[in-house]
């Protein structure tokens, strides 16, 4: 998404960032997205809900949106076959031990928003 992505205030600060139209994240797929500062996220559409995590596997430098495979509520990093729960970011199988950062998501106005809660 372009660096000029709209932001919306919450609790006195700008935290919610729009990433893409909701209809660009298809059920059972992974879609890459980018925050205004270039930070990469992976969006997952699972069981009618959209979830967001950091895009880079915590075990290696693999992009989950490019090299991952969705299996129910889990994403498999195909570089080393480790799994993460897309709902929480929790690492679920070796060699992945560190969780992915999970991002709060909301759908509003037909668009996917994430809460950029980084300091």
C-alpha positions in Angstrom: 0.0 0.0 0.0 1.3 3.5 -0.7 3.1 5.5 1.9 0.2 8.0 2.0 -2.2 5.4 3.4 -5.0 7.0 5.4 -4.7 6.9 9.2 -7.5 7.3 11.7 -7.2 8.5 15.2 -7.9 6.4 18.2 -7.6 7.4 21.9 -5.9 10.7 20.9 -3.3 9.2 18.6 -3.1 8.0 15.0 -2.9 4.2 15.1 -5.3 2.6 12.6 -3.9 2.3 9.1 -5.9 1.1 6.0 -4.1 -1.6 4.0 -6.4 -2.7 1.2 -9.9 -3.3 0.1 -11.4 -6.3 1.9 -12.3 -8.0 -1.3 -8.6 -8.3 -2.2 -8.0 -10.8 0.6 -9.6 -14.0 -0.6 -10.7 -16.9 1.6 -7.9 -19.4 2.2 -5.2 -17.1 0.9 -2.3 -15.0 2.1 -1.9 -11.4 0.8 1.1 -9.2 1.4 0.6 -5.6 2.6 2.7 -2.7 3.7 2.5 -0.1 6.4 3.3 3.5 5.4 6.9 3.1 6.7 7.5 0.0 4.5 7.0 -2.6 7.3 5.7 -5.7 5.6 2.6 -7.6 6.9 0.8 -10.8 5.8 -3.0 -10.9 5.7 -4.8 -14.2 6.0 -8.5 -14.8 5.3 -9.5 -17.8 7.3 -13.0 -19.0 8.2 -14.5 -15.7 7.2 -12.1 -13.5 9.3 -9.0 -11.6 8.3 -5.9 -11.8 10.5 -2.6 -10.0 10.2 1.0 -10.8 11.3 4.4 -9.7 10.4 5.3 -11.0 6.9 8.8 -12.3 7.7 9.2 -15.8 9.3 10.9 -15.5 12.7 13.1 -18.5 11.9 14.5 -17.2 8.6 14.1 -14.4 6.2 11.2 -16.0 4.3 8.2 -13.9 3.3 5.1 -15.7 4.4 2.9 -13.9 1.9 5.3 -15.0 -1.0 6.6 -18.4 0.3 3.9 -19.4 2.9 1.1 -21.9 2.6 -2.2 -21.6 4.5 -3.5 -24.7 6.2 -6.7 -23.9 8.1 -5.7 -21.4 10.8 -2.0 -22.0 10.3 0.6 -20.7 7.9 3.5 -22.9 6.9 6.8 -21.3 6.1 7.8 -23.5 3.2 11.5 -22.7 3.7 11.8 -25.1 6.7 8.2 -26.3 7.2 7.6 -24.4 10.5 4.0 -23.3 11.3 2.4 -20.3 13.0 -1.2 -19.8 14.1 -2.4 -16.8 12.0 -4.9 -15.8 14.7 -2.3 -15.2 17.4 1.2 -15.4 15.7 2.1 -18.2 18.0 4.9 -20.6 16.7 3.4 -24.1 16.5 6.1 -26.3 15.2 9.9 -26.5 14.9 12.1 -25.0 13.8 10.0 -21.9 14.5 10.1 -21.0 18.2 9.6 -17.3 18.3 6.0 -16.0 17.6 5.2 -13.6 14.8 3.9 -10.2 15.8 0.1 -10.3 15.4 -1.7 -7.1 14.4 -5.3 -6.1 15.5 -7.5 -6.0 12.4 -10.9 -4.3 11.8 -13.0 -4.2 8.6 -14.6 -0.8 8.0 -15.9 0.8 4.9 -15.0 -2.2 2.8 -11.3 -1.9 3.8 -8.9 -3.8 6.0 -7.4 -1.7 8.8 -4.6 -2.7 11.2 -3.7 -1.0 14.5 -0.1 0.1 14.2 0.6 0.1 17.9 4.3 0.4 17.6 5.9 3.2 19.6 
